[in-house]
Amino acid sequence: MMRLIRRLGLLTGAMIVALSVTGLAPASASSGRPPVLAYYYIWYNQASWGHGKSDYPALGRYNSGDANIMRQQIELAKGAGIDGFIVSWKEAPDLDARLATLVQLAQQEHFKLSVIYEALDYNRQPLPAAKVGSDLQWFAARYSNNPVFNLFGKPLVIWSGTWMFSPSDIQKEVAPVSNQLQVLASEKDTSGYQRLAASVAGDAYYWSSVNPSSNPGYGVKLHDMANIVHADHGLWIAPFAPGFDARDVGGHDVVSRNDGDTLRTEYSTAVTSSPDALGLISWNEYSENSEVEPSHNTGTLYLRVLRQLTHGLGPSAAELGIDSSDSSGSGGGGLALPLLGLLAILVLVTIVGIRMRGGRNDNDEDEPPPPPPRRRVSSGKFRAVMRRRGLGLIVVMLVALVPAGATVIPSDKVTETPRTTTAVPASAVAHYMGHMPPAGKTTITIAAAGDIACTAGDPDAANAPLYKNDVCKQQTTANLITKVIHPDAVLPLGDNTYPSGSFKGFEQLYDPTWGKLKAITYPVPGNHEYGTPGASGYFAYFGKAAGMPGQGWYSYNIGDWHMVALNSECEDIGGCGRGSPEESWLRADLAAHPAACTLAYWHKPRWSSGTHHSNAAYNVFWQDLYAGGADLVLVGHDHDYERFAPLDPSGKVDNNRGVREIVAGTGGDSHYLIHTPVNGSQRRIQGIFGVLDLTLQPHGYSWKFLAEPGAGVLDSGLAACH
């Protein structure tokens, strides 16, 4: 009976994890943190569990080649806010087959993968460098173009044990795959990384045994390593772990888990080192007792802790576009009672399934369960499925109850904040001289990105600080718009053609790609447009759609939204400060168009964690938009993607009246590095080209950042207007 109670406890814990994800976007889409990648081991077979283990998976003593187990692990990991696995691998037939199965499942589950190449043997001695190089080439040939591995533009491979290899060996073996893979070192200190920096794309420190209690200053080391890796334009993966105990395999160090506090402390410390990703050690390393996978000793505790860490306290009702006072609205609240009822039903079914399976004696309650039997094709099919699917089945059934698409709150549930009004000079009323936006539609689809078209010889692309061979992909992002998004309107966010915004550049580079959507394009200029005096090439190419030459600002209504296009090149248009022609026009325009929802867009960001950083020159714009009740600002300039919480003019988070900014300088030119996050930054992505897919509805909006290759969704969410 004790075994039954314990198993039901594990199932209930999984239900809690599943309930916590109901109605929410993935963690990476709704929280201000880097991607979480968990180290994942695919070497287990039945013999593996017979030695060196003091805890066992709740899923049973599995074989790592079991596709059903893999799928359940992915589902549980996603529910806890894990974005992908770092798969332990080296080329061998059984591991190759398991990796191929995992890749197929990850594609189906929209889950990301990376690889840690095990370059040390069981005795911690290095493999021949030529073997490592051969395996890297094998992996690149099969997976370099697979979107499952597209985290930072190219598949990420960590070379485990690089400290055991010479710089010349590493350079020799990495060079042939450097255009296809991002090979990271696994060095333990700054000097170790420096000796390899010329050959690798960054560093992933595997530090599973650090004890935060006895070494409270270890975060300084992480900061030092992050700084030197980022100074070399590399990727930094910061480690964090729930605890460590390798005594069963001859180790001596023990790091207590402290009921989740160790995981919390290490996560917080890792985040402060400005990582490009967080490396969770581990999903299922049972020999070192660092696993977070549901287990017999810890249940689902660590998935629940991870869920709290990756989502904070969870997005507010306003952030989700849900009216918290209405339990029958579009959010998850209205599903609470049905889900609790389902919990009771599933627990009852599980009890019956366990009782029906037979063959077990409750006197062996302290012995971990045997591996699940193979599914029988017989009248016992349902019982077999229950045994094999276990936790994963519950998660799948719960997720299936969530509506496929959430809708923004109905208009009768919105309370608008009064807008600031000013006198409106007749000469300052908004104008738009180009083609008219679509009329009569209440749901509008927008495609937006900046920093778009170039040729490979462009100096800006050639001097890009990140992935210099991955440039000028305007055709790729144009394909996203035409083949995936199918928008009502396209917003190029400046620096639309490089290097100088000449008319010839627009004709030869922009027109064959994004120019195919010119009839529904509402542009703004960037600093590169003014590489041609007066941005004459820009105004000549777009004509009336660009606004008046010498100004470049305009507004229009689309659906139920008021749209404001601004010119960020202040020195070329008489300034952007208080009382300037553009700022005076902006205040008057907002007063003349008190729409329920307002979106503004220009080129250079007010707030940014990227290479160009935040720019206070646009603070007056922000003050006017905040006072006018605007909801959303889109910008480019930094060649990355970054989403902010709603901010007031001082940069403080204000979920009631703040304006959200999204940087999308990802239109195709090149990639820039992201640096220390500024206040309010919620999601940051570097090294990826993509397009913001924005849906505007009468009283709210939703967004998806669609990345290439593969049109994967790397960020998404929805919110109500003020």
C-alpha positions in Angstrom: 0.0 0.0 0.0 2.9 2.4 0.7 4.2 1.8 -2.8 0.8 2.8 -4.2 0.6 6.0 -2.1 4.2 6.9 -3.1 3.4 6.4 -6.8 0.2 8.4 -6.6 2.3 11.2 -4.9 4.6 11.2 -8.0 1.6 11.3 -10.4 0.0 14.1 -8.4 3.3 16.0 -8.5 3.4 15.7 -12.2 -0.2 16.9 -12.4 0.9 20.0 -10.4 3.7 20.7 -12.9 1.2 20.2 -15.8 -1.4 22.4 -14.2 1.2 25.1 -13.7 1.8 25.3 -17.5 -1.8 25.3 -18.5 -2.6 28.4 -20.5 0.9 29.8 -20.2 3.5 30.4 -22.9 6.8 28.5 -22.7 9.1 29.9 -20.1 11.5 31.3 -22.6 8.6 33.2 -24.1 7.3 34.8 -21.0 10.2 35.4 -18.6 13.3 37.5 -18.6 15.9 34.9 -18.7 18.3 33.1 -21.1 17.4 29.6 -22.5 17.7 26.8 -20.0 19.5 23.7 -21.5 19.7 20.6 -19.4 22.5 18.1 -19.7 20.9 14.8 -20.9 22.4 11.3 -21.0 21.4 8.7 -23.5 23.7 5.8 -22.3 21.4 4.0 -20.0 20.4 0.3 -20.5 19.2 -2.3 -18.0 22.7 -3.1 -16.7 23.4 0.6 -16.0 21.0 0.7 -13.0 22.8 -2.2 -11.2 25.7 -0.2 -9.8 26.6 3.3 -8.6 23.0 4.5 -8.1 21.2 5.5 -4.9 18.1 7.0 -6.7 16.1 5.8 -9.7 13.7 7.5 -12.2 10.0 7.6 -11.5 9.6 6.4 -15.0 11.3 3.1 -14.1 14.8 1.8 -14.8 14.6 2.7 -18.5 16.6 2.0 -21.6 17.7 5.4 -23.1 16.7 4.1 -26.5 13.0 3.9 -25.6 11.2 6.5 -27.7 8.2 6.6 -25.2 10.6 7.4 -22.4 12.3 10.2 -24.4 8.9 11.7 -25.3 7.8 11.8 -21.7 11.1 13.3 -20.6 10.7 16.1 -23.2 7.2 16.8 -22.1 8.1 17.0 -18.5 11.2 19.2 -19.2 9.1 21.6 -21.3 6.5 21.9 -18.5 9.3 22.9 -16.1 10.6 25.6 -18.3 13.6 23.8 -19.9 14.1 24.9 -23.5 16.3 22.0 -24.7 18.7 19.2 -23.8 22.5 19.1 -24.2 22.9 15.5 -25.3 25.9 13.5 -24.2 27.2 11.9 -27.4 30.1 10.5 -29.3 29.9 8.5 -32.6 28.9 4.9 -31.8 26.1 2.9 -33.4 23.9 2.7 -30.3 24.4 6.3 -29.4 23.8 7.4 -33.0 20.5 5.6 -33.2 19.4 7.1 -29.9 20.4 10.6 -31.0 18.4 10.1 -34.2 15.3 9.1 -32.3 15.7 12.0 -29.9 16.0 14.4 -32.8 12.9 13.2 -34.4 10.9 13.5 -31.2 12.3 17.0 -30.5 11.1 18.1 -33.9 7.6 16.9 -33.1 7.7 18.5 -29.7 9.3 21.8 -30.8 12.1 21.3 -28.4 15.8 22.3 -28.9 18.9 20.1 -28.8 22.7 20.7 -28.5 25.5 18.2 -28.0 28.2 17.7 -25.4 30.8 15.6 -27.1 32.4 13.1 -24.6 36.0 13.5 -25.5 37.3 11.7 -22.4 36.9 8.0 -21.9 35.6 6.2 -18.8 39.0 6.6 -17.1 39.0 10.3 -17.8 41.7 10.0 -20.4 41.4 11.9 -23.8 40.3 10.2 -26.9 42.6 10.6 -30.0 42.1 14.1 -31.3 41.6 12.7 -34.8 38.7 10.6 -33.4 37.1 13.8 -32.1 37.5 15.6 -35.4 36.1 12.7 -37.3 33.0 12.5 -35.1 32.5 16.3 -35.3 32.5 16.0 -39.1 30.1 13.1 -38.9 27.7 15.1 -36.8 28.0 18.2 -39.0 27.2 16.3 -42.1 24.0 14.9 -40.6 22.7 17.7 -38.4 24.2 21.1 -39.3 21.0 22.1 -41.1 18.5 20.6 -38.8 16.3 23.3 -37.1 16.2 21.3 -33.9 19.8 22.3 -33.3 19.3 25.9 -34.3 19.8 27.8 -31.0 22.3 30.4 -32.0 22.4 30.2 -35.8 24.4 27.0 -36.0 24.3 23.8 -33.9 26.1 24.1 -30.6 28.6 21.3 -29.7 30.5 21.4 -26.4 33.9 19.7 -26.5 34.1 18.0 -23.1 37.6 17.9 -21.5 39.2 20.5 -23.7 41.8 21.0 -20.9 43.3 17.6 -21.9 44.0 18.6 -25.5 46.6 21.0 -27.0 45.5 24.2 -28.7 47.0 23.0 -31.9 44.9 19.7 -31.8 41.7 21.6 -31.1 42.4 24.2 -33.8 43.1 21.4 -36.3 39.9 19.4 -35.5 37.5 22.4 -35.2 38.6 24.3 -38.3 36.9 21.9 -40.8 33.5 22.3 -39.1 33.7 25.9 -38.0 31.3 27.0 -40.7 28.8 24.4 -39.8 29.0 24.1 -36.0 29.7 26.3 -33.0 32.2 24.3 -31.0 32.5 25.5 -27.4 35.3 24.7 -25.0 34.6 23.3 -21.5 37.4 25.1 -19.7 37.3 25.7 -16.0 39.0 29.1 -15.7 39.9 32.2 -17.7 43.5 31.2 -18.5 42.2 27.8 -19.9 39.8 29.6 -22.1 42.3 32.1 -23.3 44.6 29.5 -24.7 41.8 28.1 -26.9 39.9 31.3 -27.7 41.2 31.6 -31.2 39.8 28.1 -32.1 36.4 27.9 -30.3 33.1 29.8 -30.3 32.8 30.1 -26.5 32.8 28.2 -23.3 30.4 25.9 -21.3 31.7 25.4 -17.8 30.5 22.1 -16.4 30.7 22.8 -12.6 28.4 20.3 -11.0 30.1 20.1 -7.6 30.4 23.7 -6.5 29.0 24.2 -3.0 27.3 27.6 -2.6 27.4 27.3 1.2 31.1 26.7 1.5 32.1 28.8 -1.6 29.7 31.8 -1.5 32.0 33.9 -3.7 32.0 31.5 -6.6 29.9 33.8 -8.7 32.9 36.1 -9.1 34.6 33.2 -11.1 31.5 32.9 -13.3 31.5 36.7 -13.9 35.2 36.6 -14.8 34.7 33.8 -17.2 31.7 35.4 -18.8 33.6 38.7 -19.3 36.5 37.1 -21.0 34.3 34.9 -23.2 32.1 37.8 -24.2 35.1 40.1 -24.8 36.2 37.5 -27.4 32.6 37.6 -28.9 32.0 34.0 -27.7 29.0 32.3 -26.3 28.9 31.7 -22.5 26.9 28.9 -21.0 26.8 29.3 -17.2 26.3 26.2 -15.0 23.8 25.5 -12.2 22.9 22.3 -10.4 20.5 21.0 -7.7 23.3 19.3 -5.7 26.0 16.7 -6.1 27.0 13.3 -4.5 29.3 11.0 -6.5 30.3 8.7 -3.5 28.6 5.8 -5.2 31.2 5.9 -8.0 34.2 6.7 -5.9 33.8 10.5 -5.3 34.1 12.4 -2.1 32.4 15.7 -2.5 28.9 16.1 -1.4 26.7 19.2 -2.1 23.4 19.0 -0.2 20.3 19.7 -2.2 18.7 21.6 0.7 15.2 20.9 -0.5 15.7 23.0 -3.7 17.6 25.9 -2.1 20.9 24.9 -3.7 19.2 24.9 -7.1 17.7 28.3 -6.4 21.0 29.8 -5.3 23.0 28.4 -8.2 20.3 29.5 -10.8 20.4 33.0 -9.4 24.2 33.2 -9.4 24.4 31.8 -13.0 21.9 34.4 -14.3 23.9 37.3 -12.9 26.9 36.3 -15.1 24.9 37.4 -18.3 24.9 34.0 -19.9 23.8 33.3 -23.4 22.3 30.1 -22.1 22.1 28.3 -18.7 23.4 24.8 -18.5 21.4 22.8 -16.0 23.5 19.9 -14.5 21.6 17.7 -15.0 18.4 16.1 -16.3 19.4 12.5 -15.5 23.0 12.1 -14.2 22.1 9.6 -11.5 25.7 8.5 -10.7 26.5 12.0 -9.5 23.0 12.5 -8.1 22.5 15.8 -9.9 19.3 14.8 -11.7 16.1 16.9 -11.7 14.1 14.3 -13.6 11.2 13.0 -11.3 12.7 10.3 -9.2 11.8 8.0 -6.3 13.7 10.0 -3.7 12.7 13.5 -4.7 9.5 13.1 -6.7 8.7 16.2 -8.9 10.2 18.7 -6.4 12.9 19.9 -8.7 10.6 20.3 -11.7 8.4 22.5 -9.6 11.3 24.6 -8.3 12.5 25.0 -11.9 9.1 26.1 -13.0 9.2 28.8 -10.3 12.6 29.9 -11.3 12.0 30.0 -15.0 8.7 31.8 -14.7 9.2 33.8 -11.5 5.8 34.4 -10.0 4.2 33.9 -13.4 2.9 36.6 -15.7 0.1 38.8 -14.5 -3.4 38.7 -15.9 -2.7 41.8 -17.9 0.4 40.3 -19.3 -1.5 37.3 -20.5 -4.4 39.4 -21.9 -6.8 37.7 -19.4 -9.4 39.5 -17.2 -8.6 38.0 -13.8 -12.1 38.9 -12.5 -13.8 36.7 -15.1 -13.3 33.0 -14.3 -14.9 32.1 -17.6 -12.6 34.2 -19.8 -10.0 33.1 -22.2 -7.3 32.3 -19.6 -6.6 29.2 -17.7 -8.7 30.0 -14.6 -11.9 28.7 -16.1 -10.3 25.3 -16.6 -9.4 24.8 -12.9 -12.4 22.8 -11.9 -12.4 20.5 -15.0 -8.7 19.9 -14.5 -9.1 19.1 -10.8 -11.9 16.7 -11.8 -9.6 15.2 -14.4 -7.0 14.7 -11.7 -9.4 12.7 -9.6 -10.4 10.6 -12.6 -6.8 10.0 -13.6 -5.8 9.0 -10.1 -8.7 6.6 -9.9 -7.8 5.1 -13.3 -4.1 4.8 -12.2 -5.1 2.9 -9.1 -7.2 0.5 -11.1 -4.4 0.1 -13.7 -1.9 -0.6 -10.9 -4.2 -3.1 -9.3 -4.9 -4.8 -12.6 -1.3 -5.2 -13.6 -0.5 -8.0 -11.0 2.8 -9.6 -10.6 4.1 -7.3 -7.8 4.3 -7.9 -4.0 3.8 -4.8 -1.8 6.4 -6.2 0.6 9.1 -5.0 -1.8 8.0 -1.4 -1.4 11.5 0.0 -1.0 12.8 -1.6 -4.2 12.5 0.7 -7.3 10.1 -0.4 -9.9 11.2 -2.6 -12.8 11.4 -1.2 -16.3 8.0 -1.0 -17.9 7.1 -4.0 -20.0 6.7 -3.8 -23.8 3.2 -2.9 -24.8 1.1 -5.9 -25.5 -1.2 -6.0 -28.5 -4.1 -7.7 -26.8 -7.2 -7.0 -24.7 -4.9 -5.5 -22.1 -3.8 -2.7 -24.4 -5.2 0.1 -22.2 -3.4 -1.2 -19.1 -0.1 -1.5 -21.0 -0.5 2.1 -22.3 -1.1 3.3 -18.7 2.0 1.5 -17.5 4.2 2.8 -20.3 3.0 6.3 -20.5 2.8 7.1 -16.8 3.5 10.7 -16.1 3.8 11.7 -19.7 0.3 10.6 -20.5 -1.1 12.8 -17.8 0.8 15.8 -19.1 -0.3 15.2 -22.7 -4.0 14.9 -21.6 -3.8 18.0 -19.6 -2.2 20.0 -22.3 -4.8 18.7 -24.8 -7.4 20.4 -22.7 -5.9 23.9 -23.3 -7.4 25.7 -26.3 -5.0 25.7 -29.3 -5.0 29.5 -29.5 -5.8 32.0 -26.8 -7.8 35.1 -27.7 -7.3 38.6 -26.4 -9.8 39.7 -23.8 -13.2 40.9 -25.0 -13.8 44.6 -25.3 -16.3 44.7 -22.4 -13.6 43.5 -20.0 -11.2 46.3 -20.6 -10.9 49.4 -18.5 -9.0 52.1 -20.4 -6.7 54.6 -18.7 -7.7 58.2 -19.5 -5.3 59.7 -22.0 -3.5 63.0 -21.7 -4.9 65.6 -24.1 -3.4 68.7 -25.6 -4.5 71.4 -28.0 -4.2 70.2 -31.6 -2.8 72.6 -34.1 -4.6 72.1 -37.4 -1.3 71.8 -39.2 -0.1 69.0 -37.0 -2.9 66.5 -37.6 -1.6 63.1 -38.6 -1.3 62.3 -42.3 -0.4 59.3 -44.4 0.2 59.9 -48.1 0.8 56.3 -49.3 -1.5 53.4 -50.0 -4.4 53.0 -47.6 -4.3 50.2 -45.0 -6.9 47.5 -45.2 -10.3 48.6 -44.0 -13.0 46.7 -42.3 -10.8 44.1 -40.6 -10.6 43.7 -36.8 -7.7 41.3 -36.7 -4.5 42.6 -38.4 -1.3 40.7 -39.0 1.9 42.6 -39.1 5.4 41.5 -40.1 8.3 43.6 -38.8 12.1 43.6 -38.7 14.9 46.0 -39.4 18.5 45.9 -40.6 17.6 44.0 -43.7 19.3 43.9 -47.1 23.0 43.8 -48.0 25.6 42.2 -50.2 28.4 40.0 -48.9 31.0 42.7 -49.6 29.2 45.2 -47.4 31.7 46.5 -44.7 29.0 46.4 -42.0 28.4 42.7 -42.6 32.1 41.9 -43.0 32.8 43.6 -39.6 29.9 41.9 -37.8 31.0 40.9 -34.3 29.1 37.6 -34.4 29.0 34.8 -37.1 30.7 36.8 -39.9 29.8 34.1 -42.4 26.1 34.3 -41.7 25.2 37.6 -43.3 22.9 39.1 -46.0 19.9 36.7 -45.5 17.2 39.1 -46.6 15.8 36.5 -49.0 15.5 34.1 -46.1 13.5 36.6 -43.9 11.4 37.7 -46.9 10.4 34.0 -47.4 9.2 33.9 -43.8 6.9 36.8 -44.5 5.6 35.6 -47.8 5.3 31.9 -47.1 4.5 31.8 -43.4 3.2 35.0 -42.0 1.0 36.3 -44.9 0.6 39.8 -43.4 -1.7 42.7 -43.9 1.1 45.1 -43.4 4.9 45.0 -43.4 7.0 47.4 -41.2 10.7 47.7 -42.2 12.3 49.2 -39.1 15.1 51.1 -40.7 18.5 50.3 -42.2 16.5 48.7 -44.9 19.4 48.4 -47.3 23.1 48.6 -46.8 25.6 50.2 -46.8 24.3 53.7 -47.6 20.6 53.5 -48.4 21.1 54.4 -52.0 18.4 54.1 -54.6 20.6 51.5 -56.4 20.8 49.5 -53.2 17.1 49.5 -52.8 16.6 48.4 -56.4 19.3 45.7 -56.4 19.1 44.3 -52.8 15.8 45.2 -51.1 13.4 45.2 -54.1 13.9 41.5 -55.1 13.3 40.3 -51.6 11.3 42.5 -49.2 10.4 44.8 -52.1 7.9 42.2 -53.3 5.7 43.3 -50.4 6.1 47.0 -51.2 2.4 47.5 -51.8 1.7 46.8 -48.1 4.8 48.3 -46.6 4.9 51.2 -44.1 8.6 52.0 -43.7 10.8 54.1 -41.4 14.4 55.2 -42.1 17.5 54.2 -40.2 21.0 55.8 -40.0 22.2 53.9 -43.0 19.5 55.5 -45.2 21.2 58.8 -44.4 24.4 57.5 -45.9 22.9 59.0 -49.0 22.3 62.8 -48.3 18.8 63.5 -47.1 18.0 59.8 -47.4 17.1 60.6 -51.0 17.3 57.0 -52.1 14.9 55.9 -49.4 12.3 58.6 -50.2 12.7 58.0 -53.9 12.2 54.2 -53.6 9.2 54.3 -51.2 7.6 57.5 -52.6 4.6 58.8 -50.7 4.6 55.8 -48.4 7.8 57.2 -46.7 6.1 60.4 -45.6 7.3 63.9 -46.6 10.9 64.2 -47.6 12.9 66.0 -45.0 10.6 64.6 -42.3 9.8 60.9 -42.7 7.3 60.7 -39.9 3.6 59.9 -40.4 0.7 58.0 -38.8 -2.3 56.0 -39.9 -5.0 53.7 -38.6 -5.1 50.0 -39.3 -7.9 47.9 -37.9 -8.7 49.4 -34.5 -5.1 50.5 -33.9 -3.4 53.8 -34.4 0.1 53.5 -35.9 2.8 56.1 -35.5 5.9 55.9 -37.7 8.8 58.1 -36.4 12.2 59.1 -37.8 15.0 58.4 -35.2 17.7 60.2 -37.2 17.4 63.3 -35.1 20.4 65.2 -36.4 19.0 65.1 -40.0 15.5 66.4 -39.2 15.9 69.2 -36.7 16.2 67.2 -33.6 13.9 64.9 -31.5 13.9 66.8 -28.2 11.0 68.6 -26.6 9.6 71.2 -29.0 11.3 69.9 -32.1 9.1 69.6 -35.2 8.8 65.9 -34.9 8.1 65.8 -31.2 5.5 68.6 -31.5 3.8 66.7 -34.2 3.9 63.5 -32.1 2.1 65.1 -29.1 -0.5 66.6 -31.4 -1.0 63.3 -33.3 -1.6 61.3 -30.1 -4.1 63.8 -28.9 -5.9 63.8 -32.2 -6.1 60.0 -32.3 -7.1 58.6 -28.9 -7.5 55.0 -30.1 -7.9 52.1 -27.7 -4.5 50.7 -28.8 -1.5 52.6 -30.2 1.8 51.2 -31.7 4.8 53.4 -32.5 7.9 52.4 -34.4 11.3 53.8 -35.4 14.8 52.6 -35.9 17.1 53.2 -32.9 15.9 51.7 -29.6 15.2 53.7 -26.5 16.1 50.6 -24.4 18.6 47.9 -25.4 21.0 45.3 -24.0 22.7 45.0 -27.4 25.8 46.5 -28.9 24.4 50.0 -29.3 22.9 50.1 -25.8 20.0 52.3 -24.7 19.7 55.7 -26.2 18.3 58.6 -24.0 17.8 60.8 -27.1 14.4 59.2 -27.5 13.3 59.7 -23.9 10.9 62.5 -24.9 9.3 60.2 -27.5 8.8 57.7 -24.6 7.3 60.4 -22.3 4.8 61.5 -25.0 3.8 57.9 -25.8 3.5 57.0 -22.1 1.3 60.1 -21.4 -0.7 59.3 -24.5 -1.5 55.8 -23.4 0.5 54.0 -26.1 1.0 50.3 -25.8 3.9 49.0 -28.0 7.1 50.3 -29.6 9.0 48.4 -32.3 12.7 49.2 -33.2 15.8 47.8 -34.8 19.4 49.0 -35.0 20.8 46.4 -32.7 21.1 43.2 -34.8 19.4 41.0 -32.3 15.9 40.3 -30.8 14.9 41.6 -27.4 11.6 42.0 -25.7 11.0 44.3 -22.7 8.3 44.5 -20.0 6.1 47.6 -20.1 8.3 50.5 -19.0 7.7 54.0 -17.8 9.9 56.9 -19.0 12.5 56.3 -16.3 12.8 52.6 -17.4 11.0 51.1 -14.5 8.5 48.3 -15.0 5.0 49.6 -15.1 2.5 46.8 -15.9 -0.5 49.3 -15.7 0.5 52.1 -18.0 4.0 51.2 -19.3 5.0 50.9 -23.0 6.5 47.7 -24.2 9.5 47.8 -26.6 10.5 45.0 -28.9 13.9 45.2 -30.7 13.9 43.2 -34.0 17.1 44.1 -35.8 17.0 40.6 -37.3 16.0 41.2 -40.9 19.0 39.7 -42.6 22.1 41.9 -42.5 24.3 40.5 -39.7 24.4 39.5 -36.0 25.5 41.6 -33.0 26.2 40.5 -29.4 23.9 41.0 -26.5 25.6 42.3 -23.4 24.5 42.8 -19.7 20.7 43.0 -19.6 19.2 46.3 -18.8 16.3 46.7 -16.5 13.0 45.3 -17.8 14.6 43.0 -20.4 12.5 39.9 -20.6 13.8 37.9 -23.6 17.0 38.2 -25.5 18.1 36.2 -28.6 21.3 36.7 -30.6 22.7 35.1 -33.6 19.3 34.4 -35.2 17.6 36.0 -38.2 13.9 36.3 -38.0 10.7 38.3 -38.3 8.3 39.6 -35.7 4.8 38.2 -36.4 2.4 40.6 -34.7 -1.4 40.1 -34.4 -3.4 43.3 -33.6 -6.9 42.9 -32.2 -9.4 45.5 -31.0 -8.2 45.5 -27.4 -4.9 43.6 -27.4 -2.1 42.0 -29.3 -0.1 38.9 -29.5 3.4 38.3 -30.9 5.6 35.5 -32.2 9.3 35.8 -33.1 9.7 33.5 -36.1 13.3 32.4 -36.6 15.2 31.0 -39.5 15.9 28.4 -40.6 12.7 26.4 -40.0 10.3 29.2 -38.9 10.7 28.1 -35.3 8.9 30.3 -32.6 11.6 31.5 -30.2 9.4 34.0 -28.3 5.6 34.5 -28.0 3.0 36.0 -25.8 -0.1 38.2 -25.7 -1.2 41.3 -23.8 -4.1 43.7 -23.4 -4.0 47.3 -24.4 -4.2 50.0 -21.7 
